[in-house]
Amino acid sequence: MKKRTSSIINIILKWLAIFPIVAIIIGTFPSCKGKAKPSGISSVEAAPPPPAPPSPLPYNVTNGDTVWYRVDEFPVFPGGKDALSGYIAKTFIYPEAAKKKKIQGRVVVGFILTTGCKVVDAKIVTGIDPDCDNEALRVVSSLPHFEKPAFVNGRPVAYHFTLPVHYTLH
């Protein structure tokens, strides 16, 4: 028992002897916190972030024709925006299959309105169901000629139009 107690005391004394030496070593060297530079990088500052990419062109050229996405004057539907919404509501038929599946949502149709105010190249941008998508395409493709085309710098231009068609069950 005496041997065991003396060995524990010897271990404690050894640690107590080492402790001041470790404290002196730690206190002698200054802290590197906030002063160290990352390895591999010299004193030169980091490069600034790259510049923002240029904004996309306000038009696209397809088959030799320029189609504008941003215009000075928007095209005008006969009777205005309310008449356009009314035409869609009047012409629109909710597909029976979509009613049975209780499908609701929004289909976005993109099309080109020519300088002659005619709707061409109607395509689904965002769809929800094939039946709903086809009905939205049918309605948009049946739109009558607009009263006035889009204008850029006072000239009539072809305009890429997007039109949402909402499906809501009552």
Buried (B, 14 or more C-beta within 10 A) or exposed (E): EEEEEEEEEEEEEEEEEEEEEEEEEEEEEEEEEEEEEEEEEEEEEEEEEEEEEEEEEEBBEEEEEEBBEEBEBBBBBBEEEEBBBEBBEEEBEBBEEBEEEEBBBBBBBBBBBBBEBBBEBBEBEEBBBEBBBBBBBEBBEEBEEBEEBBBBEEEBBBBBBEBEBEBEEE
